[in-house]
Amino acid sequence: MSTAAAGNPGAGLSPLLSVEDLHVHFVTSRGVVRAVEGLSYDVRAGEMVALVGESGCGKSVSALAVMRLLAKPAGRVVAGAVRFDGRDLLKLTEDQMREVRGRDIGMIFQEPMTSLNPVLPIGFQITEPLFMHQKIGAEAARARALDLLRMVGIPDAERRLEQYPHQFSGGMRQRAMIAIALACDPKLIIADEPTTALDVTIQAQILELMKELSRRLGIAMVMITHNLGVVARYADRVNVMYAARLAEQAAAEALFARPLHPYTVGLLRSVPRLDQPRGPRLETIEGLPPNLLAPPPGCRFAPRCAAKQPECEQRVPPLDEIGPGRHSACLRAAELASAGPQALGLQDAEAGAAPPAKSLDPLPVIEVRGLKTHFDVTRGLVAAHRAVVKAVDGVSFEIRRGETLGLVGESGCGKTTIGRTLLRLEEASAGEILYRGTDLTRVNGALLKDYRRRIQVIFQDPYSSLNPRMTVGEILAEPMRVHGLQPDRRAARARAGELLEQVGLYAYMAERYPHELSGGQRQRVGIARALALEPEFIVCDEPVSALDVSIQAQIINLLEALQQRLGLTYLFIAHDLAVVRHICDRVAVMYLGKVMEIADRDALYAAPQHPYTQALLDAVPIPDPRLERERSRVPLRGEIPSPLDPPQGCVFHTRCPLAEERCRREVPALREIRPLHFAACVKL
């Protein structure tokens, strides 16, 4: 919410943190990277200020500069001031800064598994800053740690204190990081992408917790994120960064209502939304941010801006005040304020149009019947203590040619296991997978090899799925040679160049290695590799979750264009329900290995029948502060149960706000509630 609309308790107070004209450089063997240039913003007690922008714009670097944690000797602050509670942090000695860190300023890092010490119990990691900064005894420190775990919503705190990070779920590890940051009652918390790797439900719980603590305890918060829905729901003020510089500053509600910089307009239009009709394609910001080793003169966004003028490429636009509390670094900001983005040509004419109707083959490409994929595991150190994880437990669905079926649900629900089982990377324990009428669970040899040519996969992380020792051309040519699709190496190399151009890259990129490409370019290579074998069916396993919103929109548009041109069929696995709504024709919702609901996309989003589906949709933030205030939500509490010991009856009843006694006893069957709309709930 905006400061004005929310009655922000920090309004009118002097800033607790003031970043003033901050410049950060990194000295490398190739030259000086100007990572942050002229950054200025304020944060007051009790308010949440967001830093948003694409990867590489300087958000995280500026936070590390505030904390004095820049990598040395390469990273250095070359100008500016960071005033916190009346003192310039950049002028403190290392010993003085060490006293401030942890005690007065806490930081929540992006990936808790790499931030928590894997060989120390959670309790020790929470009490360590208490021993360092407050000099309290062991008994008092333990009592404080218990209070903190309960405050952040971790059940059974006594037992959890003795556990290690690997024994916590992703959501619980992030809560433990918040507990560590809160240990010494800091005045300021810097949260660097604190929910990027979390499910939408856990994300909502953690952000609600952080916002409530900020209000109740008067803690100032800096939120670094690229999720604009999160910003709309929780931030008071927003700072938009592009290529190391500030592009725009405003109260959240004002910025979302009328952005005054073309980059902000592009970011907002790249985000798929639950509250708007689906168009044929997402609007995108074409191109990539500039290389900060040699940034362009003038406005750094000019090479990608549809509204640029000749002056923009020569003159550096100042961050001018356009209205009360509103600043924009655009030479045409006044025109944007008066005429809107349409007048400047910043809106895609096709974006609001209805998508073309698909003509689907009535016969399914893939039929899944009663699929079960179970894993035997050992509990504890005794081999005799074995248990079974029912990762997929009786799932059935079908996908027709040219269709996209979305598979959604929280981590651990079995989505990826289904994809891996379809690919025969995991063996099914029971059930059938019919491809054009042939049961794939029983084929081997030449039949299996032919099937694996016709069904391909796009992985979530393109960097870890591409061989770092091979060039892009070699990565694309290898599967073609294995399956004999090209007569020789020259033909395979030529086809690799064609594939790169087909996914929006240049043929000369075949000579590059994966580390020489951006994240979006690597994902395009992953798509090209999937297309190399001319498949009919592609499993897309979280293909855009690790990408910025602008790159995400480009990849989604590419997948849709390829489907239309080549007649491809997709199984699209994701946890972002807004993305799923845009790209999918039907949606299946999973929980603990079972399908809770499956229906046509529009029917499911308009009238979800299962409480779990409703909770997932409620947890998705909409990038509009006004709409966020008006939404009513059914909160989903707690963690997903362990698949080693699932609940009896309905597996969702332990978290369901509508659960009754019979939900604990009866196992609901997936049945047709409305025409072609199936749900598994005993109350329906």
C-alpha positions in Angstrom: 0.0 0.0 0.0 1.1 3.6 -0.4 2.2 5.6 2.5 -0.7 7.9 2.3 -3.3 5.2 1.8 -2.0 2.9 4.5 -1.4 5.5 7.2 2.2 4.6 7.4 3.6 5.1 10.9 6.9 6.3 9.4 5.3 9.3 7.6 6.6 12.6 8.9 9.5 11.1 10.8 13.1 11.8 9.9 14.7 8.9 8.0 16.3 6.1 9.9 18.4 5.2 6.8 19.5 7.7 4.1 21.5 6.5 1.2 23.0 9.6 -0.5 24.5 9.6 -4.0 26.0 6.1 -3.6 28.6 5.0 -6.2 30.0 1.4 -6.1 32.6 0.1 -8.5 34.1 -3.3 -9.1 37.6 -3.5 -10.5 38.0 -6.5 -12.7 40.6 -7.7 -15.2 38.4 -6.4 -18.0 37.9 -3.0 -16.6 35.8 -1.2 -14.0 32.2 -2.2 -13.5 30.1 0.7 -12.4 27.6 -1.3 -10.4 25.8 1.5 -8.6 25.8 5.2 -9.7 24.2 8.0 -7.8 21.7 6.0 -5.8 19.7 7.9 -3.1 16.7 6.9 -1.1 15.4 7.2 2.5 13.7 4.6 4.8 11.7 5.6 7.9 10.9 3.5 11.0 7.9 1.2 10.4 7.8 1.5 6.6 8.8 -0.9 3.9 10.7 0.5 0.9 11.2 -1.7 -2.2 14.1 -1.8 -4.6 13.0 -3.3 -7.9 14.6 -3.9 -11.3 16.1 -6.6 -13.5 19.1 -8.7 -12.5 22.3 -6.8 -12.6 20.7 -3.4 -12.0 22.6 -2.9 -8.7 19.9 -3.7 -6.1 21.8 -6.4 -4.2 25.1 -4.6 -4.5 23.6 -1.4 -3.0 22.4 -3.5 0.0 25.8 -5.1 0.5 27.3 -1.6 0.4 25.0 -0.5 3.2 26.0 -3.5 5.2 29.7 -3.0 4.3 29.8 -6.6 2.9 31.2 -5.9 -0.6 33.6 -8.4 -1.9 37.1 -7.1 -1.4 39.4 -6.0 -2.9 37.3 -5.8 -6.1 34.3 -4.0 -4.7 34.6 -0.5 -3.3 32.4 2.5 -2.5 33.9 5.4 -4.4 31.5 8.1 -3.4 28.4 8.8 -1.4 27.2 8.4 2.2 25.1 5.8 4.1 23.6 7.6 7.1 22.0 5.3 9.7 20.6 6.6 12.9 22.8 9.7 12.7 26.0 8.0 11.7 27.7 7.5 8.3 28.3 3.8 8.1 31.0 4.2 5.5 33.1 6.1 8.0 33.0 3.5 10.8 35.9 1.3 11.5 35.5 -2.5 11.0 35.0 -3.1 14.7 32.4 -0.4 14.9 30.6 -1.7 11.9 30.6 -5.2 13.3 28.7 -3.9 16.3 26.1 -2.4 14.1 25.7 -5.4 11.9 23.3 -7.9 13.5 22.5 -5.7 16.4 21.0 -2.6 14.7 20.8 -3.9 11.1 19.7 -7.4 10.2 19.8 -8.9 6.7 17.7 -11.7 5.2 19.6 -13.3 2.3 18.0 -14.7 -0.9 18.9 -18.4 -0.4 18.7 -19.5 3.2 20.3 -22.9 2.6 23.5 -21.3 1.6 23.3 -18.6 4.3 22.7 -21.0 7.2 25.6 -23.0 8.5 24.9 -26.6 7.7 26.9 -28.0 10.6 25.5 -25.9 13.4 22.0 -26.4 15.0 19.4 -23.7 14.3 19.3 -22.8 18.0 23.0 -22.0 18.0 22.7 -19.8 14.9 19.9 -17.8 16.5 21.7 -17.4 19.9 25.1 -16.5 18.4 24.2 -12.8 17.7 22.7 -12.6 21.2 26.0 -13.7 22.8 27.9 -11.3 20.6 25.9 -8.2 20.9 23.8 -8.5 24.1 26.2 -10.4 26.3 23.4 -12.5 27.9 23.6 -15.9 29.5 22.9 -19.3 27.8 19.5 -19.7 29.6 18.2 -16.3 28.6 19.5 -16.7 25.0 17.7 -20.0 24.7 14.5 -18.5 26.0 14.8 -15.7 23.5 15.5 -18.2 20.6 12.3 -20.1 21.6 10.3 -16.8 21.5 11.7 -15.9 18.1 10.9 -19.3 16.6 7.3 -19.0 17.9 7.1 -15.4 16.7 8.0 -16.5 13.1 5.5 -19.3 13.2 7.7 -22.4 13.5 5.8 -25.1 15.5 7.4 -27.3 18.1 10.1 -24.8 18.8 11.8 -26.8 21.6 12.6 -29.6 19.2 13.4 -27.4 16.3 16.2 -25.6 18.2 18.3 -28.8 18.1 17.7 -29.5 14.4 20.0 -28.6 11.5 19.1 -26.5 8.4 18.7 -29.6 6.2 15.9 -30.8 8.5 13.8 -27.7 7.8 11.6 -27.1 4.8 12.4 -24.2 2.5 9.7 -22.0 4.2 11.0 -22.9 7.7 14.6 -22.1 6.7 13.5 -18.7 5.6 11.6 -18.2 8.8 14.7 -19.2 10.7 16.7 -16.6 8.8 14.1 -14.0 9.8 14.4 -15.1 13.4 18.2 -14.6 13.3 17.7 -11.2 11.7 15.3 -10.2 14.5 17.3 -11.7 17.3 18.8 -8.4 18.6 15.7 -6.3 17.9 17.2 -4.4 15.0 16.0 -1.1 13.8 16.4 -1.9 10.1 16.1 -5.2 8.2 17.3 -5.6 4.6 15.6 -8.4 2.8 17.3 -9.5 -0.4 14.8 -11.5 -2.5 13.6 -13.3 0.7 10.9 -15.3 -1.0 12.2 -16.0 -4.6 12.6 -19.8 -4.1 9.4 -20.3 -2.1 5.9 -21.4 -3.0 3.3 -18.8 -3.4 1.6 -19.8 -0.1 4.8 -19.8 2.0 5.8 -16.5 0.3 2.5 -15.0 1.4 2.9 -16.2 5.0 6.5 -14.9 5.3 5.7 -11.5 3.8 2.6 -11.1 6.0 4.9 -11.9 8.9 7.5 -9.4 7.9 5.0 -6.6 7.3 3.2 -7.3 10.6 6.6 -7.2 12.5 7.5 -4.0 10.7 4.3 -2.3 11.8 4.2 -3.7 15.3 7.8 -3.3 16.3 8.5 -0.2 14.2 11.2 -1.9 12.2 12.3 -0.2 8.9 12.5 -2.6 6.0 14.3 -2.5 2.6 12.8 -5.1 0.3 14.8 -6.1 -2.8 12.7 -8.0 -5.3 11.7 -8.4 -8.9 8.2 -9.6 -8.0 6.0 -6.6 -8.6 2.9 -8.3 -7.1 4.8 -8.5 -3.8 5.7 -4.8 -4.1 2.1 -3.9 -4.7 0.8 -5.8 -1.7 3.5 -4.9 0.9 5.6 -1.9 0.0 5.0 1.7 1.0 7.4 3.3 -1.4 9.2 2.0 -4.5 12.6 2.7 -6.0 13.0 1.4 -9.6 16.6 0.8 -10.7 18.0 0.2 -14.2 21.6 -0.3 -15.1 23.0 1.0 -11.8 20.9 4.1 -11.7 17.5 5.1 -10.3 14.8 5.3 -13.0 11.9 6.3 -10.8 10.8 6.9 -7.2 7.3 7.1 -5.9 4.7 5.9 -3.3 3.6 2.4 -4.3 0.0 3.3 -5.2 1.0 6.3 -7.3 3.7 4.3 -9.2 1.3 1.4 -10.0 -1.5 3.7 -11.0 0.6 5.8 -13.4 4.3 5.0 -13.9 6.4 7.9 -15.1 9.3 6.1 -16.7 9.2 3.9 -19.8 11.2 1.2 -18.0 8.6 1.0 -15.2 5.8 0.9 -17.8 7.6 -2.0 -19.4 8.1 -3.9 -16.2 4.4 -3.6 -15.2 3.2 -4.6 -18.7 5.5 -7.7 -18.7 3.8 -9.2 -15.7 1.0 -11.7 -16.3 -2.0 -10.9 -14.0 -4.8 -12.8 -12.5 -7.2 -9.9 -12.7 -7.0 -9.2 -16.4 -8.2 -11.2 -19.5 -5.5 -13.2 -21.3 -4.2 -11.7 -24.5 -2.4 -13.5 -27.3 1.0 -12.5 -26.0 2.6 -10.7 -23.1 4.2 -7.3 -23.7 8.0 -7.4 -23.3 11.0 -5.2 -23.0 13.0 -6.2 -25.9 16.8 -6.4 -25.7 19.0 -6.7 -22.6 20.4 -4.2 -20.0 23.7 -2.6 -21.1 27.1 -3.9 -20.2 28.2 -1.8 -17.1 31.9 -2.1 -18.2 31.1 0.2 -21.1 27.5 1.7 -20.6 26.0 3.8 -23.4 26.1 7.6 -23.1 22.9 9.4 -22.3 19.9 7.5 -21.0 20.9 3.9 -20.4 17.4 2.6 -21.2 17.3 4.4 -24.6 18.5 1.4 -26.7 15.4 -0.5 -25.5 12.9 2.4 -25.2 10.0 2.7 -27.7 9.6 6.3 -26.8 13.2 7.5 -27.2 14.2 10.6 -29.0 17.6 11.6 -30.4 18.3 13.7 -27.3 17.9 10.6 -25.1 21.0 8.9 -26.5 23.2 11.8 -25.7 22.0 13.5 -22.6 21.9 11.8 -19.1 18.4 12.5 -17.7 18.4 13.8 -14.2 16.1 12.4 -11.5 13.7 15.2 -11.5 10.7 15.8 -9.2 7.5 15.4 -11.3 5.0 15.8 -8.5 4.9 15.6 -4.7 7.0 12.6 -3.7 7.4 11.5 -7.4 10.8 11.5 -9.2 11.6 10.2 -12.7 14.8 10.0 -14.7 13.2 10.4 -18.1 13.3 13.4 -20.4 9.6 12.7 -21.4 8.3 12.1 -17.9 6.0 15.2 -18.0 4.4 13.8 -21.2 3.9 10.4 -19.5 2.3 12.2 -16.6 -0.1 14.1 -18.7 -0.8 11.9 -21.7 -0.1 8.4 -20.4 2.0 5.5 -22.0 -0.4 5.0 -25.0 0.4 8.4 -26.3 4.2 7.7 -26.3 3.8 4.3 -28.1 4.6 2.2 -25.0 1.6 -0.1 -25.2 1.5 -3.2 -27.5 -1.6 -3.0 -29.6 -2.1 -6.8 -29.5 -1.8 -7.1 -25.7 -5.5 -6.5 -25.0 -6.9 -8.6 -27.8 -8.4 -12.0 -27.3 -6.1 -15.0 -28.1 -6.9 -17.0 -31.3 -8.9 -20.1 -30.7 -6.9 -23.4 -30.7 -8.0 -26.3 -32.9 -7.1 -29.3 -30.8 -6.9 -32.9 -31.9 -9.7 -34.8 -30.2 -7.3 -37.8 -29.6 -4.9 -37.4 -26.7 -1.1 -37.5 -27.3 -0.5 -38.5 -23.7 -2.9 -40.4 -21.4 -1.9 -41.0 -17.7 -4.0 -43.5 -15.9 -3.7 -44.3 -12.2 0.0 -43.3 -12.2 1.9 -44.0 -9.0 5.6 -43.3 -8.4 6.8 -44.4 -5.0 10.3 -44.3 -3.5 11.7 -46.6 -0.8 13.7 -44.6 1.8 15.5 -45.3 5.1 14.3 -43.5 8.2 17.2 -42.8 10.6 20.4 -44.8 10.6 18.9 -48.3 10.7 18.4 -49.9 7.3 15.6 -52.0 8.6 13.5 -48.8 9.3 12.3 -48.4 5.8 9.4 -46.2 4.6 7.7 -45.4 1.3 7.4 -41.9 -0.1 4.3 -41.8 -2.3 5.5 -38.9 -4.5 2.8 -39.6 -7.1 -0.2 -41.5 -5.8 -2.9 -42.4 -8.4 -2.8 -39.5 -10.8 -4.8 -39.5 -14.1 -5.1 -37.0 -16.9 -4.7 -36.6 -20.7 -3.2 -34.0 -23.0 -4.4 -33.5 -26.6 -2.1 -32.4 -29.5 -1.5 -28.7 -29.4 -2.7 -28.3 -25.8 -0.9 -27.0 -22.8 -1.7 -28.6 -19.5 -0.6 -26.7 -16.4 0.6 -28.6 -13.3 0.6 -26.5 -10.2 1.0 -27.0 -6.5 3.5 -26.4 -3.7 7.0 -27.9 -3.6 6.9 -31.6 -2.7 3.5 -32.2 -4.2 4.8 -34.4 -7.0 4.8 -32.1 -10.0 8.4 -32.7 -11.1 8.2 -36.4 -10.3 5.3 -36.7 -12.8 7.4 -35.0 -15.4 10.4 -37.2 -14.7 8.2 -40.3 -14.9 6.7 -39.3 -18.2 10.3 -38.9 -19.5 11.2 -42.3 -18.0 13.8 -40.7 -15.8 11.9 -42.3 -12.9 10.2 -45.7 -13.1 6.4 -45.8 -12.4 5.4 -48.0 -9.5 1.9 -48.6 -11.0 -0.4 -47.2 -13.6 -0.1 -46.5 -17.3 1.5 -43.8 -19.5 0.0 -44.1 -23.0 1.7 -42.4 -25.9 -0.4 -42.7 -29.0 -1.9 -45.9 -27.5 1.4 -47.5 -26.4 2.1 -48.0 -22.7 5.5 -46.4 -22.2 6.0 -47.9 -18.8 6.7 -51.3 -20.5 8.8 -50.3 -23.5 12.6 -50.6 -23.8 15.4 -50.6 -26.3 14.7 -49.1 -29.7 11.1 -48.2 -28.8 12.2 -46.3 -25.7 14.9 -44.5 -27.7 12.4 -43.4 -30.3 10.0 -42.2 -27.6 12.7 -40.1 -26.0 13.3 -38.4 -29.3 9.6 -37.5 -29.5 9.3 -36.2 -25.9 11.8 -33.6 -24.6 12.2 -31.4 -21.6 13.1 -27.8 -20.7 14.6 -27.7 -17.3 14.2 -25.0 -14.6 17.8 -24.0 -14.3 19.4 -23.8 -17.8 22.9 -23.2 -16.4 23.1 -26.5 -14.5 21.4 -28.4 -17.3 23.8 -27.2 -20.1 27.3 -28.8 -20.2 29.8 -26.0 -19.3 32.6 -27.7 -21.3 30.7 -27.7 -24.6 29.9 -24.8 -26.8 26.2 -24.0 -27.5 26.6 -25.4 -31.0 28.0 -28.7 -29.7 25.2 -28.9 -27.1 22.6 -28.6 -29.9 24.4 -30.9 -32.4 25.1 -33.8 -30.0 21.5 -35.1 -29.7 21.0 -34.8 -33.5 24.0 -37.0 -34.1 23.0 -39.5 -31.4 19.6 -40.0 -33.1 20.9 -39.8 -36.7 18.8 -36.8 -37.7 21.7 -35.1 -39.6 24.1 -36.9 -42.0 27.3 -35.3 -40.7 28.8 -32.7 -38.3 28.6 -29.9 -40.8 24.8 -30.4 -41.3 24.4 -30.7 -37.5 26.2 -27.4 -37.0 24.1 -25.7 -39.7 20.9 -27.0 -38.1 22.1 -25.7 -34.7 22.4 -22.2 -36.2 18.9 -22.5 -37.5 17.6 -23.5 -34.1 19.3 -20.6 -32.4 17.6 -18.2 -34.9 14.3 -20.0 -34.3 14.4 -19.2 -30.6 15.4 -15.6 -31.1 19.2 -15.8 -30.8 22.0 -15.3 -33.4 23.6 -18.2 -35.2 27.1 -16.9 -34.2 26.2 -17.7 -30.6 26.9 -21.4 -31.4 30.5 -20.7 -30.7 29.9 -19.4 -27.2 29.9 -21.4 -23.9 26.9 -21.3 -21.5 28.7 -19.0 -19.1 29.0 -16.3 -21.8 25.2 -16.0 -22.1 22.6 -14.3 -19.9 20.0 -16.3 -18.0 17.3 -15.6 -20.6 19.7 -16.5 -23.5 20.6 -19.8 -21.7 16.9 -20.6 -21.3 16.5 -20.0 -25.1 19.3 -22.5 -25.7 17.5 -25.0 -23.5 14.4 -24.6 -25.6 16.5 -24.9 -28.8 18.0 -28.2 -27.5 14.5 -29.5 -26.8 13.5 -28.6 -30.4 16.6 -30.2 -31.9 15.0 -33.6 -32.0 11.8 -32.4 -33.6 9.6 -33.5 -30.6 5.9 -33.7 -30.4 5.6 -33.3 -26.6 7.7 -31.1 -24.3 7.8 -31.2 -20.5 8.4 -27.6 -19.3 9.6 -27.9 -15.7 9.5 -24.4 -14.1 11.1 -22.9 -17.3 10.6 -19.2 -16.2 10.7 -19.2 -12.4 14.4 -18.1 -12.2 14.0 -15.2 -14.7 13.3 -11.5 -14.5 9.7 -10.5 -15.4 10.8 -9.0 -18.7 12.8 -12.1 -19.8 10.0 -14.3 -18.4 7.6 -12.6 -20.8 9.9 -13.1 -23.8 10.2 -16.8 -23.0 6.5 -17.3 -22.5 5.8 -15.6 -25.8 8.4 -17.7 -27.5 6.9 -21.0 -26.2 3.4 -19.9 -27.4 4.7 -18.9 -30.8 6.6 -22.2 -31.2 3.6 -24.2 -30.2 1.4 -22.5 -32.8 4.0 -22.8 -35.5 5.1 -26.4 -34.8 2.0 -27.9 -33.3 3.8 -28.8 -30.0 2.1 -30.1 -26.9 3.3 -29.0 -23.4 3.1 -30.2 -19.9 3.8 -26.9 -18.1 5.0 -27.4 -14.5 5.0 -24.2 -12.4 4.1 -22.6 -9.1 3.3 -19.1 -10.5 -0.4 -19.3 -11.1 -0.5 -16.0 -13.1 2.0 -17.4 -15.6 0.0 -20.7 -15.8 -3.2 -18.7 -16.4 -1.6 -17.0 -19.4 0.0 -20.0 -21.2 -2.1 -23.0 -20.3 -5.4 -24.3 -21.7 -6.2 -26.6 -18.7 -4.9 -26.7 -15.2 -4.3 -29.6 -12.8 -3.8 -28.7 -9.1 -1.7 -31.2 -7.0 -1.2 -31.7 -3.3 0.8 -34.5 -1.7 0.9 -36.7 -4.8 -2.7 -36.4 -5.6 -4.8 -34.2 -8.0 -7.1 -32.0 -6.1 -8.7 -30.3 -9.1 -8.5 -30.3 -12.8 -10.5 -28.1 -15.2 -10.4 -25.7 -18.2 -8.2 -22.7 -17.2 -11.0 -20.1 -17.4 -13.4 -22.2 -15.4 -10.8 -23.0 -12.7 -9.7 -19.4 -12.2 -13.2 -18.0 -12.3 -14.8 -20.5 -9.9 -12.3 -22.8 -8.1 -14.1 -25.7 -6.4 -11.4 -27.0 -4.0 -10.3 -25.0 -0.9 -6.7 -25.7 -1.8 -7.1 -24.1 -5.3 -8.8 -21.1 -3.7 -6.0 -20.7 -1.2 -3.3 -20.9 -4.0 -5.2 -18.2 -6.0 -5.6 -16.0 -2.8 -1.9 -16.1 -2.2 -0.9 -14.8 -5.6 -0.3 -11.0 -5.3 -1.7 -8.7 -8.0 0.5 -5.8 -9.1 -2.1 -3.2 -8.1 -2.1 -1.8 -4.5 -5.8 -0.7 -4.8 -7.0 -4.1 -5.8 -4.8 -5.7 -3.1 -6.5 -3.7 -0.4 -10.0 -4.9 -1.6 -9.2 -8.6 -1.9 -10.5 -11.0 0.7 -8.4 -14.1 1.4 -8.7 -17.4 3.0 -5.3 -17.8 4.7 -3.5 -21.1 4.3 -1.5 -21.9 7.4 1.2 -24.3 8.3 3.6 -26.4 6.2 2.8 -29.2 3.7 2.9 -32.5 5.7 5.8 -34.9 5.2 5.1 -37.4 2.3 6.6 -40.0 4.6 3.6 -39.7 7.0 0.7 -38.1 5.1 -2.6 -37.4 6.9 -5.4 -39.9 7.0 -8.5 -39.1 5.0 -8.2 -36.0 2.8 -4.5 -35.2 2.7 -5.3 -31.5 2.7 -7.6 -31.5 5.9 -4.7 -30.5 8.3 -4.4 -27.1 6.5 -7.9 -26.6 5.2 -9.8 -23.7 6.9 -13.1 -25.5 6.0 -12.2 -29.0 7.3 -14.8 -31.1 9.1 -14.6 -34.3 11.1 -15.5 -36.4 8.0 -12.5 -34.9 6.1 -10.3 -36.8 8.6 -11.9 -40.1 7.8 -13.0 -40.1 4.1 -10.6 -40.2 1.2 -12.2 -38.0 -1.5 -12.3 -39.3 -5.1 -11.7 -37.0 -8.1 -15.2 -36.6 -9.5 -16.9 -34.3 -12.0 -18.5 -31.3 -10.1 -19.4 -29.4 -13.3 -19.1 -30.3 -16.9 -15.4 -31.2 -17.5 -14.5 -29.7 -14.0 -13.2 -32.3 -11.6 -12.4 -31.9 -7.9 -11.5 -34.2 -4.9 -13.3 -32.8 -1.8 -15.8 -34.6 0.4 -17.8 -31.4 0.9 -18.6 -31.0 -2.8 
